[in-house]
Amino acid sequence: MPFEVIPALDVAGGRLVRIGPGAPTPVEAFDGDPLAAAEAFVEAGARRLHLVDVDLATTAVFGALELIGAVAKLGVPVQASGGVTADPQVSELLDAGASRVVLGSSALAYRDATEKLLAMLGQHLVLGIEADGPTIKPRGGGRELPLWDTLVWLGELDVSRYLFTEVGRVGSLEGPDLDGIWALATHTGRPVLASGGVRGLEDLRAVAGLGEPVEGAIVGRALYEGLDVRQALLAGSD
């Protein structure tokens, strides 16, 4: 499969926001309208969109179910995220129109439930690894876990793909954690999506240059602050 650049839509209260340290920051691009952003990304050639329900992540109450359905109607698959920890949340997001759901890192503290979800949902589930050095540190709160021990356990399970996020780089424009992305990919042998810190085309080319099983990168802030969408989408195939 070609390397995939996936535009991100972080949404709170029905509006585009930027995630970083502290409270979410409103995004002025597209007048803050997530559906307008999604339409522009699809028109530019995006093959998939990543939608984060920030309300769900911060309050455990869905705030973007209707939006997921509207974005899905644009004709591209939607990967939904937002601190998802349990089967009812996954099911509601899939029913709303998402094709894949990211299981948040806080769910990894509950091994039995995680194993059941992975066995039941297969390709519909992406396993989120929010890393801070050698520690898994869920951004929405939850128990911190040792990264290596957790990956040893996950290596015994049928995980379809991972989403690796270096939590200190989210919204930072400091560059992706290439070493962390590569370490996860080589240790697990499973497809890996990368998130956090992408500044521009060179970063995307660097992630794509890691090769399989690194299959894509999620880009948020840079796309709203000047990075050309069409060029970004082509960066992995340069």
Secondary structure as UniProt FT lines:
FT   STRAND          4..12
FT   TURN            13..14
FT   STRAND          15..18
FT   STRAND          25..26
FT   HELIX           29..32
FT   HELIX           34..44
FT   STRAND          49..53
FT   HELIX           54..59
FT   HELIX           65..72
FT   TURN            73..75
FT   STRAND          78..84
FT   HELIX           87..96
FT   STRAND          100..103
FT   HELIX           105..109
FT   HELIX           111..121
FT   HELIX           122..124
FT   STRAND          125..132
FT   TURN            133..134
FT   STRAND          135..136
FT   TURN            139..140
FT   STRAND          145..146
FT   HELIX           147..154
FT   TURN            155..156
FT   STRAND          162..166
FT   HELIX           167..169
FT   TURN            170..172
FT   HELIX           178..188
FT   STRAND          192..195
FT   HELIX           201..208
FT   TURN            209..210
FT   TURN            212..213
FT   STRAND          214..219
FT   HELIX           221..224
FT   TURN            225..226
FT   HELIX           229..234
FT   HELIX           235..237
//
